[in-house]
């Protein structure tokens, strides 16, 4: 179960980095980053599917086992924000993705720590 939390942490960080790429490309003038920007909808859908699979693997089982509702609420909020971001454009999409990925990062980290304590 802890490996899935580490995968979730990695995917959350990838979402955050992906959202930061347009700003990094502008600041650093790196045209090689444009492939990640031009195909962002495809990347968002791909990342969301992976995030959702890990979410379904980790959080419902942890809730049934530990009855820690806070982690389930935080992670569900993050997944919902990432889902809604698929239908948004511009800054609302970026904000929704950043907040959703940050919430998932927090929830996975919290689960990781709780699993190490048990």
Secondary structure, DSSP 8 states (H G I E B T S, - for coil): -HHHHHHHHHHHHHHHHHHHHHHHHHHHT-GGGHHHHHTHHHHHHHHHHHHHHHHHHHHHHHHHHH--HHHHHHHHHHHHHHHHHTT--THHHHHHHHHHHHHHHHHHHHHHHHHHH-
